[in-house]
Amino acid sequence: MVRLVAALAFVALAWEDRASAQTPYGLKLELDVPVIAIAAGLSLLALVEVAPPECFPRCAASAINPLDRSVLGHYSESAHTAADIMIAGLLSLPLLLDGIDSGGDGWLEDTVVFGEALLIAQALTQLTKFAVRRTAPFVYDPDAPADAVRGKDAARSFISGHTTMAFAATTAYTVTFWKRHPDDPGRWAVLGAGAALSVAV
C-alpha cells in the first residue's frame, strides 16, 4: 500500500498538468496528492483488528434474519478463491488494455486516475464497514471454516470489498475508454463486459 501511494504521488508530481493527445485527464498536484494520501490512509483501516461478534464462537442461526439464514450451508472456499483471482485480473487488466489502447501516450496519467479511484473506493468501503459493523452470515454457519469466522471481515462484512473494488476498477476503465473514444460503438461492449465481470465477482 505504501509503495502504491508513493508511486501515485510521484507520478502526480512528475506529470502535473502534462497535456497529452491520448489522455482525457489532467493531473492537479494540489488536488490529486492530498486525495491519494487521505484515501490511502483510510484504506489502512482494513488492517485494524476488530472484536468478534458478541455471540462468537457459537452464533445461533436463529439470531439472524431469514434472508441471511437462507444462505447458510453454502460457504465455498473455492468461490472465495475465484473471486480473489477475478479481482486480481480486474485490477491489472484495465492497465494493460489502457496501455495498448493509448500506445503509452497518457498511460501514466490514466494509471494515476485509476489508482486514485480504487483508493477512494477502498477508503469508502472501510469507513462503511466500521460504521455498520455487520456480522457476516457465515459466522452463523457451523460448516464455515474457523479461520474465516475469525477473520477481520467476519464482524464487518458490509459493504463487500470484493464487489466494490470490482465495480470501481471496471467503472474507472470504462470512463477512461469512453472519454478517449466518445464515438466508438465498442464503448458499449466495454461497459457491458465490465458490468458483467463485476456482477460475476
PEMO-V299418 format. One record per run of one state. SS is the DSSP state (H for helix, E for strand, L for the rest). FROM is the first residue (numbers start at 0). LEN is the number of residues. If there is no record, write none. Layout:
# PEMO-V299418
ss->SS from->FROM len->LEN
ss->SS from->FROM len->LEN
This chain:
# PEMO-V299418
ss->L from->0 len->1
ss->H from->1 len->13
ss->L from->14 len->14
ss->H from->28 len->19
ss->L from->47 len->13
ss->H from->60 len->3
ss->L from->63 len->2
ss->H from->65 len->4
ss->L from->69 len->7
ss->H from->76 len->26
ss->L from->102 len->4
ss->H from->106 len->26
ss->L from->132 len->4
ss->H from->136 len->4
ss->L from->140 len->5
ss->H from->145 len->4
ss->L from->149 len->2
ss->H from->151 len->4
ss->L from->155 len->5
ss->H from->160 len->20
ss->L from->180 len->6
ss->H from->186 len->14
ss->L from->200 len->1
